[in-house]
Amino acid sequence: MTPALTPELLEAAGIMKDFLVERRYLPKDFDLAAWINPEPLQEALRREGLGGSQEIQAAQ
């Protein structure tokens, strides 16, 4: 199993974020796409020779 920032994962994270904001577990809403930094995962995948930056690019 290779870690990835897939559109499905980002959608699920957005649903969870909205849930937490609505119930005031998070003090205010924020732009999830702007908050996520895909570079550390891209670097880790490169170092492990897994490439796979295609799905990460879609998240940017």
N, CA, C and O atoms as a Maestro MAE file, in Angstrom:
{
 s_m_m2io_version
 :::
 2.0.0
}

f_m_ct {
 s_m_title
 :::
 protein
 m_atom[240] {
  # First column is atom index #
  i_m_mmod_type
  r_m_x_coord
  r_m_y_coord
  r_m_z_coord
  i_m_residue_number
  s_m_chain_name
  s_m_pdb_residue_name
  s_m_pdb_atom_name
  i_m_atomic_number
  :::
  1 25 0.847 -1.172 0.000 1 A "MET " " N  " 7
  2 3 0.000 0.000 0.000 1 A "MET " " CA " 6
  3 2 0.895 1.238 0.000 1 A "MET " " C  " 6
  4 15 1.778 1.376 0.847 1 A "MET " " O  " 8
  5 25 0.662 2.127 -0.946 2 A "THR " " N  " 7
  6 3 1.452 3.348 -1.070 2 A "THR " " CA " 6
  7 2 0.620 4.548 -0.634 2 A "THR " " C  " 6
  8 15 -0.502 4.724 -1.110 2 A "THR " " O  " 8
  9 25 1.150 5.374 0.262 3 A "PRO " " N  " 7
  10 3 0.412 6.578 0.661 3 A "PRO " " CA " 6
  11 2 0.194 7.498 -0.540 3 A "PRO " " C  " 6
  12 15 1.061 7.620 -1.406 3 A "PRO " " O  " 8
  13 25 -0.957 8.133 -0.580 4 A "ALA " " N  " 7
  14 3 -1.273 9.052 -1.676 4 A "ALA " " CA " 6
  15 2 -2.319 10.056 -1.218 4 A "ALA " " C  " 6
  16 15 -3.129 9.773 -0.336 4 A "ALA " " O  " 8
  17 25 -2.288 11.215 -1.822 5 A "LEU " " N  " 7
  18 3 -3.317 12.232 -1.592 5 A "LEU " " CA " 6
  19 2 -4.289 12.159 -2.765 5 A "LEU " " C  " 6
  20 15 -4.224 12.965 -3.694 5 A "LEU " " O  " 8
  21 25 -5.177 11.195 -2.708 6 A "THR " " N  " 7
  22 3 -6.128 10.986 -3.794 6 A "THR " " CA " 6
  23 2 -7.320 11.933 -3.656 6 A "THR " " C  " 6
  24 15 -7.576 12.455 -2.571 6 A "THR " " O  " 8
  25 25 -8.040 12.151 -4.737 7 A "PRO " " N  " 7
  26 3 -9.254 12.970 -4.638 7 A "PRO " " CA " 6
  27 2 -10.241 12.414 -3.608 7 A "PRO " " C  " 6
  28 15 -10.907 13.180 -2.912 7 A "PRO " " O  " 8
  29 25 -10.336 11.091 -3.512 8 A "GLU " " N  " 7
  30 3 -11.245 10.475 -2.538 8 A "GLU " " CA " 6
  31 2 -10.816 10.781 -1.106 8 A "GLU " " C  " 6
  32 15 -11.650 11.070 -0.248 8 A "GLU " " O  " 8
  33 25 -9.523 10.716 -0.856 9 A "LEU " " N  " 7
  34 3 -9.012 11.022 0.480 9 A "LEU " " CA " 6
  35 2 -9.251 12.488 0.826 9 A "LEU " " C  " 6
  36 15 -9.645 12.808 1.947 9 A "LEU " " O  " 8
  37 25 -9.014 13.370 -0.129 10 A "LEU " " N  " 7
  38 3 -9.231 14.798 0.108 10 A "LEU " " CA " 6
  39 2 -10.706 15.099 0.349 10 A "LEU " " C  " 6
  40 15 -11.041 15.946 1.177 10 A "LEU " " O  " 8
  41 25 -11.584 14.411 -0.370 11 A "GLU " " N  " 7
  42 3 -13.022 14.597 -0.151 11 A "GLU " " CA " 6
  43 2 -13.409 14.141 1.258 11 A "GLU " " C  " 6
  44 15 -14.162 14.827 1.950 11 A "GLU " " O  " 8
  45 25 -12.896 12.989 1.678 12 A "ALA " " N  " 7
  46 3 -13.186 12.488 3.025 12 A "ALA " " CA " 6
  47 2 -12.645 13.435 4.088 12 A "ALA " " C  " 6
  48 15 -13.307 13.678 5.097 12 A "ALA " " O  " 8
  49 25 -11.459 13.965 3.874 13 A "ALA " " N  " 7
  50 3 -10.884 14.921 4.825 13 A "ALA " " CA " 6
  51 2 -11.737 16.184 4.887 13 A "ALA " " C  " 6
  52 15 -11.912 16.762 5.959 13 A "ALA " " O  " 8
  53 25 -12.267 16.614 3.747 14 A "GLY " " N  " 7
  54 3 -13.141 17.782 3.710 14 A "GLY " " CA " 6
  55 2 -14.434 17.556 4.474 14 A "GLY " " C  " 6
  56 15 -14.915 18.452 5.168 14 A "GLY " " O  " 8
  57 25 -14.991 16.374 4.350 15 A "ILE " " N  " 7
  58 3 -16.211 16.034 5.095 15 A "ILE " " CA " 6
  59 2 -15.930 16.049 6.592 15 A "ILE " " C  " 6
  60 15 -16.723 16.581 7.369 15 A "ILE " " O  " 8
  61 25 -14.811 15.470 6.997 16 A "MET " " N  " 7
  62 3 -14.449 15.458 8.421 16 A "MET " " CA " 6
  63 2 -14.198 16.873 8.926 16 A "MET " " C  " 6
  64 15 -14.636 17.225 10.021 16 A "MET " " O  " 8
  65 25 -13.499 17.684 8.141 17 A "LYS " " N  " 7
  66 3 -13.237 19.072 8.540 17 A "LYS " " CA " 6
  67 2 -14.544 19.829 8.728 17 A "LYS " " C  " 6
  68 15 -14.716 20.531 9.724 17 A "LYS " " O  " 8
  69 25 -15.465 19.691 7.780 18 A "ASP " " N  " 7
  70 3 -16.759 20.372 7.880 18 A "ASP " " CA " 6
  71 2 -17.517 19.929 9.129 18 A "ASP " " C  " 6
  72 15 -18.116 20.756 9.816 18 A "ASP " " O  " 8
  73 25 -17.494 18.640 9.423 19 A "PHE " " N  " 7
  74 3 -18.126 18.102 10.627 19 A "PHE " " CA " 6
  75 2 -17.537 18.752 11.878 19 A "PHE " " C  " 6
  76 15 -18.272 19.168 12.774 19 A "PHE " " O  " 8
  77 25 -16.217 18.838 11.933 20 A "LEU " " N  " 7
  78 3 -15.551 19.412 13.104 20 A "LEU " " CA " 6
  79 2 -15.811 20.912 13.239 20 A "LEU " " C  " 6
  80 15 -15.936 21.422 14.352 20 A "LEU " " O  " 8
  81 25 -15.892 21.612 12.122 21 A "VAL " " N  " 7
  82 3 -16.188 23.052 12.160 21 A "VAL " " CA " 6
  83 2 -17.626 23.277 12.621 21 A "VAL " " C  " 6
  84 15 -17.881 24.133 13.469 21 A "VAL " " O  " 8
  85 25 -18.567 22.511 12.065 22 A "GLU " " N  " 7
  86 3 -19.983 22.663 12.423 22 A "GLU " " CA " 6
  87 2 -20.223 22.429 13.912 22 A "GLU " " C  " 6
  88 15 -21.088 23.069 14.510 22 A "GLU " " O  " 8
  89 25 -19.473 21.530 14.502 23 A "ARG " " N  " 7
  90 3 -19.656 21.208 15.925 23 A "ARG " " CA " 6
  91 2 -18.692 21.979 16.829 23 A "ARG " " C  " 6
  92 15 -18.596 21.720 18.028 23 A "ARG " " O  " 8
  93 25 -17.990 22.922 16.226 24 A "ARG " " N  " 7
  94 3 -17.091 23.842 16.926 24 A "ARG " " CA " 6
  95 2 -15.890 23.162 17.603 24 A "ARG " " C  " 6
  96 15 -15.333 23.680 18.570 24 A "ARG " " O  " 8
  97 25 -15.509 22.001 17.077 25 A "TYR " " N  " 7
  98 3 -14.256 21.397 17.534 25 A "TYR " " CA " 6
  99 2 -13.079 22.158 16.930 25 A "TYR " " C  " 6
  100 15 -11.987 22.191 17.499 25 A "TYR " " O  " 8
  101 25 -13.317 22.766 15.772 26 A "LEU " " N  " 7
  102 3 -12.343 23.662 15.146 26 A "LEU " " CA " 6
  103 2 -12.906 25.073 15.260 26 A "LEU " " C  " 6
  104 15 -14.091 25.282 14.999 26 A "LEU " " O  " 8
  105 25 -12.087 26.039 15.642 27 A "PRO " " N  " 7
  106 3 -12.602 27.389 15.901 27 A "PRO " " CA " 6
  107 2 -13.127 28.118 14.668 27 A "PRO " " C  " 6
  108 15 -14.011 28.967 14.783 27 A "PRO " " O  " 8
  109 25 -12.589 27.795 13.483 28 A "LYS " " N  " 7
  110 3 -13.081 28.444 12.266 28 A "LYS " " CA " 6
  111 2 -12.779 27.579 11.056 28 A "LYS " " C  " 6
  112 15 -11.917 26.701 11.097 28 A "LYS " " O  " 8
  113 25 -13.500 27.842 9.986 29 A "ASP " " N  " 7
  114 3 -13.313 27.102 8.746 29 A "ASP " " CA " 6
  115 2 -12.014 27.546 8.068 29 A "ASP " " C  " 6
  116 15 -11.511 28.637 8.335 29 A "ASP " " O  " 8
  117 25 -11.483 26.707 7.202 30 A "PHE " " N  " 7
  118 3 -10.265 27.031 6.461 30 A "PHE " " CA " 6
  119 2 -10.277 26.282 5.143 30 A "PHE " " C  " 6
  120 15 -11.036 25.330 4.961 30 A "PHE " " O  " 8
  121 25 -9.437 26.716 4.237 31 A "ASP " " N  " 7
  122 3 -9.313 26.104 2.918 31 A "ASP " " CA " 6
  123 2 -8.426 24.866 3.037 31 A "ASP " " C  " 6
  124 15 -7.206 24.976 3.165 31 A "ASP " " O  " 8
  125 25 -9.037 23.711 2.995 32 A "LEU " " N  " 7
  126 3 -8.305 22.457 3.176 32 A "LEU " " CA " 6
  127 2 -7.240 22.259 2.095 32 A "LEU " " C  " 6
  128 15 -6.127 21.829 2.395 32 A "LEU " " O  " 8
  129 25 -7.573 22.569 0.848 33 A "ALA " " N  " 7
  130 3 -6.608 22.385 -0.249 33 A "ALA " " CA " 6
  131 2 -5.378 23.265 -0.054 33 A "ALA " " C  " 6
  132 15 -4.262 22.849 -0.364 33 A "ALA " " O  " 8
  133 25 -5.575 24.471 0.454 34 A "ALA " " N  " 7
  134 3 -4.441 25.366 0.708 34 A "ALA " " CA " 6
  135 2 -3.638 24.909 1.920 34 A "ALA " " C  " 6
  136 15 -2.439 25.174 2.005 34 A "ALA " " O  " 8
  137 25 -4.285 24.230 2.850 35 A "TRP " " N  " 7
  138 3 -3.649 23.780 4.083 35 A "TRP " " CA " 6
  139 2 -2.745 22.566 3.847 35 A "TRP " " C  " 6
  140 15 -1.722 22.409 4.513 35 A "TRP " " O  " 8
  141 25 -3.125 21.720 2.905 36 A "ILE " " N  " 7
  142 3 -2.370 20.492 2.640 36 A "ILE " " CA " 6
  143 2 -1.105 20.818 1.854 36 A "ILE " " C  " 6
  144 15 -1.153 21.510 0.837 36 A "ILE " " O  " 8
  145 25 0.018 20.315 2.335 37 A "ASN " " N  " 7
  146 3 1.300 20.484 1.653 37 A "ASN " " CA " 6
  147 2 1.729 19.114 1.119 37 A "ASN " " C  " 6
  148 15 2.152 18.261 1.900 37 A "ASN " " O  " 8
  149 25 1.629 18.888 -0.183 38 A "PRO " " N  " 7
  150 3 1.959 17.580 -0.737 38 A "PRO " " CA " 6
  151 2 3.460 17.321 -0.881 38 A "PRO " " C  " 6
  152 15 3.864 16.190 -1.152 38 A "PRO " " O  " 8
  153 25 4.291 18.349 -0.703 39 A "GLU " " N  " 7
  154 3 5.726 18.191 -0.958 39 A "GLU " " CA " 6
  155 2 6.415 17.139 -0.086 39 A "GLU " " C  " 6
  156 15 7.223 16.381 -0.623 39 A "GLU " " O  " 8
  157 25 6.153 17.040 1.219 40 A "PRO " " N  " 7
  158 3 6.822 15.991 2.000 40 A "PRO " " CA " 6
  159 2 6.493 14.582 1.495 40 A "PRO " " C  " 6
  160 15 7.371 13.720 1.451 40 A "PRO " " O  " 8
  161 25 5.243 14.347 1.118 41 A "LEU " " N  " 7
  162 3 4.877 13.035 0.589 41 A "LEU " " CA " 6
  163 2 5.547 12.791 -0.758 41 A "LEU " " C  " 6
  164 15 6.027 11.687 -1.016 41 A "LEU " " O  " 8
  165 25 5.587 13.801 -1.613 42 A "GLN " " N  " 7
  166 3 6.267 13.656 -2.902 42 A "GLN " " CA " 6
  167 2 7.737 13.306 -2.703 42 A "GLN " " C  " 6
  168 15 8.269 12.429 -3.384 42 A "GLN " " O  " 8
  169 25 8.389 13.988 -1.776 43 A "GLU " " N  " 7
  170 3 9.805 13.724 -1.503 43 A "GLU " " CA " 6
  171 2 10.007 12.307 -0.973 43 A "GLU " " C  " 6
  172 15 10.935 11.614 -1.390 43 A "GLU " " O  " 8
  173 25 9.150 11.879 -0.065 44 A "ALA " " N  " 7
  174 3 9.260 10.519 0.482 44 A "ALA " " CA " 6
  175 2 9.073 9.477 -0.617 44 A "ALA " " C  " 6
  176 15 9.806 8.488 -0.665 44 A "ALA " " O  " 8
  177 25 8.107 9.689 -1.489 45 A "LEU " " N  " 7
  178 3 7.885 8.751 -2.588 45 A "LEU " " CA " 6
  179 2 9.076 8.724 -3.537 45 A "LEU " " C  " 6
  180 15 9.466 7.657 -4.011 45 A "LEU " " O  " 8
  181 25 9.659 9.889 -3.818 46 A "ARG " " N  " 7
  182 3 10.857 9.935 -4.673 46 A "ARG " " CA " 6
  183 2 12.003 9.170 -4.026 46 A "ARG " " C  " 6
  184 15 12.682 8.383 -4.685 46 A "ARG " " O  " 8
  185 25 12.216 9.402 -2.737 47 A "ARG " " N  " 7
  186 3 13.329 8.733 -2.039 47 A "ARG " " CA " 6
  187 2 13.173 7.225 -2.023 47 A "ARG " " C  " 6
  188 15 14.161 6.493 -2.068 47 A "ARG " " O  " 8
  189 25 11.941 6.763 -1.960 48 A "GLU " " N  " 7
  190 3 11.679 5.320 -1.943 48 A "GLU " " CA " 6
  191 2 11.569 4.735 -3.349 48 A "GLU " " C  " 6
  192 15 11.350 3.534 -3.514 48 A "GLU " " O  " 8
  193 25 11.722 5.591 -4.360 49 A "GLY " " N  " 7
  194 3 11.641 5.119 -5.734 49 A "GLY " " CA " 6
  195 2 10.236 4.743 -6.165 49 A "GLY " " C  " 6
  196 15 10.061 3.925 -7.069 49 A "GLY " " O  " 8
  197 25 9.235 5.330 -5.528 50 A "LEU " " N  " 7
  198 3 7.855 4.996 -5.844 50 A "LEU " " CA " 6
  199 2 7.215 5.970 -6.816 50 A "LEU " " C  " 6
  200 15 6.111 5.727 -7.304 50 A "LEU " " O  " 8
  201 25 7.903 7.081 -7.103 51 A "GLY " " N  " 7
  202 3 7.349 8.052 -8.059 51 A "GLY " " CA " 6
  203 2 5.958 8.466 -7.653 51 A "GLY " " C  " 6
  204 15 5.772 9.110 -6.621 51 A "GLY " " O  " 8
  205 25 4.971 8.099 -8.461 52 A "GLY " " N  " 7
  206 3 3.572 8.249 -8.105 52 A "GLY " " CA " 6
  207 2 3.107 9.644 -7.770 52 A "GLY " " C  " 6
  208 15 2.191 9.792 -6.961 52 A "GLY " " O  " 8
  209 25 3.696 10.683 -8.354 53 A "SER " " N  " 7
  210 3 3.285 12.047 -8.028 53 A "SER " " CA " 6
  211 2 2.018 12.455 -8.771 53 A "SER " " C  " 6
  212 15 1.515 13.559 -8.561 53 A "SER " " O  " 8
  213 25 1.492 11.589 -9.633 54 A "GLN " " N  " 7
  214 3 0.335 11.931 -10.452 54 A "GLN " " CA " 6
  215 2 -0.886 12.279 -9.602 54 A "GLN " " C  " 6
  216 15 -1.515 13.311 -9.836 54 A "GLN " " O  " 8
  217 25 -1.236 11.447 -8.623 55 A "GLU " " N  " 7
  218 3 -2.416 11.712 -7.805 55 A "GLU " " CA " 6
  219 2 -2.179 12.878 -6.857 55 A "GLU " " C  " 6
  220 15 -3.113 13.607 -6.526 55 A "GLU " " O  " 8
  221 25 -0.956 13.058 -6.424 56 A "ILE " " N  " 7
  222 3 -0.638 14.172 -5.540 56 A "ILE " " CA " 6
  223 2 -0.806 15.484 -6.294 56 A "ILE " " C  " 6
  224 15 -1.282 16.469 -5.729 56 A "ILE " " O  " 8
  225 25 -0.422 15.502 -7.558 57 A "GLN " " N  " 7
  226 3 -0.554 16.709 -8.367 57 A "GLN " " CA " 6
  227 2 -2.009 17.153 -8.438 57 A "GLN " " C  " 6
  228 15 -2.288 18.352 -8.440 57 A "GLN " " O  " 8
  229 25 -2.947 16.196 -8.499 58 A "ALA " " N  " 7
  230 3 -4.364 16.528 -8.606 58 A "ALA " " CA " 6
  231 2 -4.860 17.264 -7.375 58 A "ALA " " C  " 6
  232 15 -5.848 17.995 -7.445 58 A "ALA " " O  " 8
  233 25 -4.196 17.081 -6.264 59 A "ALA " " N  " 7
  234 3 -4.622 17.708 -5.022 59 A "ALA " " CA " 6
  235 2 -4.195 19.159 -4.930 59 A "ALA " " C  " 6
  236 15 -4.722 19.902 -4.103 59 A "ALA " " O  " 8
  237 25 -3.271 19.571 -5.743 60 A "GLN " " N  " 7
  238 3 -2.755 20.939 -5.645 60 A "GLN " " CA " 6
  239 2 -3.678 21.950 -6.256 60 A "GLN " " C  " 6
  240 15 -3.377 23.144 -6.248 60 A "GLN " " O  " 8
  :::
 }
 m_bond[239] {
  # First column is bond index #
  i_m_from
  i_m_to
  i_m_order
  :::
  1 1 2 1
  2 2 3 1
  3 3 4 2
  4 3 5 1
  5 5 6 1
  6 6 7 1
  7 7 8 2
  8 7 9 1
  9 9 10 1
  10 10 11 1
  11 11 12 2
  12 11 13 1
  13 13 14 1
  14 14 15 1
  15 15 16 2
  16 15 17 1
  17 17 18 1
  18 18 19 1
  19 19 20 2
  20 19 21 1
  21 21 22 1
  22 22 23 1
  23 23 24 2
  24 23 25 1
  25 25 26 1
  26 26 27 1
  27 27 28 2
  28 27 29 1
  29 29 30 1
  30 30 31 1
  31 31 32 2
  32 31 33 1
  33 33 34 1
  34 34 35 1
  35 35 36 2
  36 35 37 1
  37 37 38 1
  38 38 39 1
  39 39 40 2
  40 39 41 1
  41 41 42 1
  42 42 43 1
  43 43 44 2
  44 43 45 1
  45 45 46 1
  46 46 47 1
  47 47 48 2
  48 47 49 1
  49 49 50 1
  50 50 51 1
  51 51 52 2
  52 51 53 1
  53 53 54 1
  54 54 55 1
  55 55 56 2
  56 55 57 1
  57 57 58 1
  58 58 59 1
  59 59 60 2
  60 59 61 1
  61 61 62 1
  62 62 63 1
  63 63 64 2
  64 63 65 1
  65 65 66 1
  66 66 67 1
  67 67 68 2
  68 67 69 1
  69 69 70 1
  70 70 71 1
  71 71 72 2
  72 71 73 1
  73 73 74 1
  74 74 75 1
  75 75 76 2
  76 75 77 1
  77 77 78 1
  78 78 79 1
  79 79 80 2
  80 79 81 1
  81 81 82 1
  82 82 83 1
  83 83 84 2
  84 83 85 1
  85 85 86 1
  86 86 87 1
  87 87 88 2
  88 87 89 1
  89 89 90 1
  90 90 91 1
  91 91 92 2
  92 91 93 1
  93 93 94 1
  94 94 95 1
  95 95 96 2
  96 95 97 1
  97 97 98 1
  98 98 99 1
  99 99 100 2
  100 99 101 1
  101 101 102 1
  102 102 103 1
  103 103 104 2
  104 103 105 1
  105 105 106 1
  106 106 107 1
  107 107 108 2
  108 107 109 1
  109 109 110 1
  110 110 111 1
  111 111 112 2
  112 111 113 1
  113 113 114 1
  114 114 115 1
  115 115 116 2
  116 115 117 1
  117 117 118 1
  118 118 119 1
  119 119 120 2
  120 119 121 1
  121 121 122 1
  122 122 123 1
  123 123 124 2
  124 123 125 1
  125 125 126 1
  126 126 127 1
  127 127 128 2
  128 127 129 1
  129 129 130 1
  130 130 131 1
  131 131 132 2
  132 131 133 1
  133 133 134 1
  134 134 135 1
  135 135 136 2
  136 135 137 1
  137 137 138 1
  138 138 139 1
  139 139 140 2
  140 139 141 1
  141 141 142 1
  142 142 143 1
  143 143 144 2
  144 143 145 1
  145 145 146 1
  146 146 147 1
  147 147 148 2
  148 147 149 1
  149 149 150 1
  150 150 151 1
  151 151 152 2
  152 151 153 1
  153 153 154 1
  154 154 155 1
  155 155 156 2
  156 155 157 1
  157 157 158 1
  158 158 159 1
  159 159 160 2
  160 159 161 1
  161 161 162 1
  162 162 163 1
  163 163 164 2
  164 163 165 1
  165 165 166 1
  166 166 167 1
  167 167 168 2
  168 167 169 1
  169 169 170 1
  170 170 171 1
  171 171 172 2
  172 171 173 1
  173 173 174 1
  174 174 175 1
  175 175 176 2
  176 175 177 1
  177 177 178 1
  178 178 179 1
  179 179 180 2
  180 179 181 1
  181 181 182 1
  182 182 183 1
  183 183 184 2
  184 183 185 1
  185 185 186 1
  186 186 187 1
  187 187 188 2
  188 187 189 1
  189 189 190 1
  190 190 191 1
  191 191 192 2
  192 191 193 1
  193 193 194 1
  194 194 195 1
  195 195 196 2
  196 195 197 1
  197 197 198 1
  198 198 199 1
  199 199 200 2
  200 199 201 1
  201 201 202 1
  202 202 203 1
  203 203 204 2
  204 203 205 1
  205 205 206 1
  206 206 207 1
  207 207 208 2
  208 207 209 1
  209 209 210 1
  210 210 211 1
  211 211 212 2
  212 211 213 1
  213 213 214 1
  214 214 215 1
  215 215 216 2
  216 215 217 1
  217 217 218 1
  218 218 219 1
  219 219 220 2
  220 219 221 1
  221 221 222 1
  222 222 223 1
  223 223 224 2
  224 223 225 1
  225 225 226 1
  226 226 227 1
  227 227 228 2
  228 227 229 1
  229 229 230 1
  230 230 231 1
  231 231 232 2
  232 231 233 1
  233 233 234 1
  234 234 235 1
  235 235 236 2
  236 235 237 1
  237 237 238 1
  238 238 239 1
  239 239 240 2
  :::
 }
}
